[in-house]
Amino acid sequence: MDFEINTSVYEKLPRSFYQRDDVVQVAKDLLGKVLISNFDGMITAGKIVETEAYCGRGDKACHANGKKTPRTQVMYGDGGYAYVYLCYGIHHLFNVVTNREGLADAVLIRAIEPLDGLDAMKERRKFTKAKLTSGPGTLTQAMGINVRMTGYDLLSDELCVASSTKGEKFKILSDVRIGVEYAEEDALRPWRFLIEGNSFVSKKVK
């Protein structure tokens, strides 16, 4: 199935959006943007409502902190590409690589609010009463994203992030990141960001 974004509603984010040097600001700015996938003839889209920032230098919670491995190699490339890794051997977690080549910053997309392709999302998730896309592992399953998509260009027609012409206004809340207790003092960085009052966030701020 050919896929073209409806430019009257969505516009792909330019490479320059991802190449900025402040990963925290990029994580905030991704809120309200629309993640779109086109796999297996199924188009799905969801508003990003929760993110986490990770810095490739001096952040013990970041996979690329001080080390380049085959898994993290894509993080050391230019901003605007996908980094997808497997967590606990089960969950495929989708990250947006940011900044310039060699710096290895990334933003984890933790939750989205479904906008389009709801039937496809439910089919992939074998939907139960659990929140459909409320969590980094559930949203990737719903959108057909897995580790094979590592390295995908986020300006492609298969996987991209777009802005919405709706111009929605919302309040951003911040909190510590989730599941990075091993990072010692870096675990306390308030680098998880979410849209206040959105029912699809994975965990509310205390």
Secondary structure, 3 states (H helix, E strand, C coil): CCCCCCCCCEEECCHHHHCCCCHHHHHHHCCCCEEEEEECCEEEEEEEEEEEEECCCCCCCCCCCCCCCCCCHHHHCCCCEEEEEEECCCEEEEEEEECCCCCCEEEEEEEEEEEECHHHHHHHHCCCCCCCCCCHHHHHHHHCCCHHHCCCECECCCEEEEEECCCCCCCEEEECCCCCHHHHHHHHCCCEEEECCCCCCCCCCC
